[in-house]
Amino acid sequence: MDMGDGGPKSCKISMLWNWYTVDACFLSSSWRIQNRGMFAASCIGVILLVASVEFMRRMGQEYDDAIVRQWHRQAAIASDRAVGATRGSATYSERIIFRATPLQQLIRALIHAATFGAAYIIMLLAMYFNGYIIICIIIGSGIGKFACHWLSVTIDLQPREGERLLPKPILQTTICCD
């Protein structure tokens, strides 16, 4: 579908799979590719945009984890105080509920909004069905996952069989079998 006045500066836009480079337009007529260098820069920009979404997802996850670690420290302090105040009683239990502060919640919301907005722009770019742009989206996703989502697991060890340390058993049920 040719969008424009039919002159030499018209955009090539197709709602079908395409491999347009020069004269392709993305998101607006002002993002019109005029040469191969502009197209290469656009591809690099798309890769970086998708990788940044993965970075923002990780940043949100890390921020939430930092808040939870802070709450665990506060709970440990409260627990120490409660145990000291109730020495001699047979049992003691308390439930502590923490909520994010307004500032923490605002930061969480801003990270989420930035992530959501960038992901939405990526979805709009994918709707141009340009093979090169879709490949760049996939590459950016892979680079972002590789760079921002390293898997790490902490395994607690406990002494068993004399001096040998073995992993503590997993005490939670699986999802499929309660």
C-alpha positions in Angstrom: 0.0 0.0 0.0 1.5 3.3 -1.1 0.9 6.0 1.6 1.5 9.6 0.5 1.0 11.9 -2.4 2.6 9.6 -5.0 5.6 11.8 -5.3 9.2 10.7 -4.8 8.9 11.1 -1.0 6.1 8.6 -0.5 6.2 5.9 2.1 6.2 2.2 1.4 3.9 0.6 4.0 2.4 -2.9 3.7 0.1 -4.8 6.0 1.6 -8.0 4.5 5.0 -9.5 5.1 7.6 -7.3 3.3 11.3 -6.6 3.1 11.1 -2.9 2.3 14.2 -0.8 3.2 14.5 2.5 1.4 11.3 4.6 1.5 9.8 2.4 4.3 8.1 4.4 7.1 7.6 3.4 10.7 5.2 4.9 13.2 5.0 8.2 11.3 5.8 9.8 8.0 8.7 11.6 9.7 10.4 8.2 10.3 10.9 7.6 6.6 14.0 5.6 5.6 15.8 7.6 2.9 18.9 5.4 2.5 20.4 2.1 3.7 22.4 3.9 6.5 19.1 5.2 8.0 17.7 1.7 7.8 20.7 0.2 9.5 20.4 2.8 12.2 16.7 2.1 12.6 17.5 -1.7 13.0 20.2 -1.0 15.6 17.7 1.4 17.4 15.0 -1.4 17.4 17.5 -3.9 18.8 18.5 -1.4 21.6 14.8 -0.6 22.3 13.9 -4.3 22.8 17.0 -4.9 24.9 16.1 -1.9 27.0 12.6 -3.5 27.7 14.4 -6.5 29.0 16.6 -4.2 31.1 13.6 -2.4 32.5 11.9 -5.7 33.3 15.0 -6.8 35.3 15.3 -3.4 36.9 11.7 -3.7 38.2 12.3 -7.2 39.5 15.5 -6.1 41.2 13.8 -3.1 42.8 10.9 -5.3 44.1 13.5 -7.8 45.5 15.4 -4.9 47.2 12.1 -3.8 48.8 11.4 -7.3 50.0 14.9 -7.6 51.5 14.4 -4.4 53.3 11.1 -5.8 54.8 12.9 -9.0 55.8 15.5 -6.9 57.7 12.7 -5.0 59.4 10.9 -8.2 60.3 14.0 -9.7 61.8 14.5 -6.6 64.0 10.8 -6.8 65.0 11.2 -10.5 65.7 14.2 -9.9 67.9 12.3 -7.3 69.9 9.3 -9.6 70.3 11.4 -12.6 71.5 13.2 -10.4 74.0 9.9 -9.0 75.3 8.2 -12.4 75.7 11.0 -14.5 77.3 9.4 -17.2 79.4 6.2 -17.6 77.5 5.7 -21.0 75.9 4.8 -19.7 72.4 4.7 -16.5 70.5 3.6 -15.7 67.0 3.0 -12.5 65.2 2.1 -11.6 61.7 3.8 -8.6 60.2 2.4 -7.0 57.0 4.5 -4.5 55.0 3.2 -2.3 52.3 5.2 -0.3 49.8 5.6 3.4 50.7 4.0 5.9 48.3 7.5 6.7 46.9 8.3 3.0 46.4 5.0 2.4 44.7 5.5 5.5 42.5 9.0 4.2 41.4 7.5 0.7 40.7 4.7 2.3 38.7 7.2 4.5 36.7 9.3 1.5 35.8 6.2 -0.5 34.8 4.9 2.4 32.7 8.2 2.8 30.9 8.4 -0.9 30.2 4.8 -1.1 29.0 5.2 2.0 26.8 8.4 0.6 25.1 6.8 -2.8 24.7 3.8 -1.2 23.0 6.0 0.7 20.6 7.8 -2.5 19.7 4.4 -4.2 19.1 3.5 -1.3 16.7 6.8 -1.7 14.9 6.1 -5.5 14.5 2.7 -4.6 12.9 4.5 -3.2 9.9 5.4 -6.8 9.0 8.8 -5.8 7.9 11.0 -8.9 8.0 14.1 -7.0 8.9 12.5 -5.2 11.8 10.9 -8.4 13.1 14.3 -10.1 13.0 15.8 -7.1 14.9 13.1 -7.4 17.5 14.0 -11.1 18.0 17.7 -10.3 18.1 17.1 -7.5 20.7 15.0 -9.8 22.8 17.8 -12.4 22.8 20.5 -9.9 23.6 18.4 -8.4 26.4 17.7 -11.7 27.9 21.3 -12.7 27.7 22.6 -9.4 29.2 19.9 -8.8 31.8 18.5 -12.1 33.0 21.4 -14.2 34.3 19.9 -17.1 36.2 21.4 -17.5 39.7 20.1 -19.7 42.5 21.1 -19.9 46.1 21.2 -23.4 47.5 21.4 -23.8 51.2 23.7 -26.6 52.4 23.3 -28.6 55.6 25.7 -31.1 57.2 24.7 -34.7 56.8 26.6 -38.0 56.8 29.4 -36.7 59.1 31.2 -33.7 57.6 29.7 -33.8 54.1 27.5 -30.9 53.2 24.4 -31.7 51.1 21.7 -29.4 49.7 18.7 -29.0 51.9 15.7 -30.8 50.6 13.0 -28.8 48.7 10.0 -28.7 50.9 7.4 -27.2 48.6 5.1 -29.2 46.4 5.2 -29.1 42.7 2.6 -27.1 40.8 1.0 -30.2 39.3 0.8 -32.3 42.4 -0.4 -30.7 45.6 
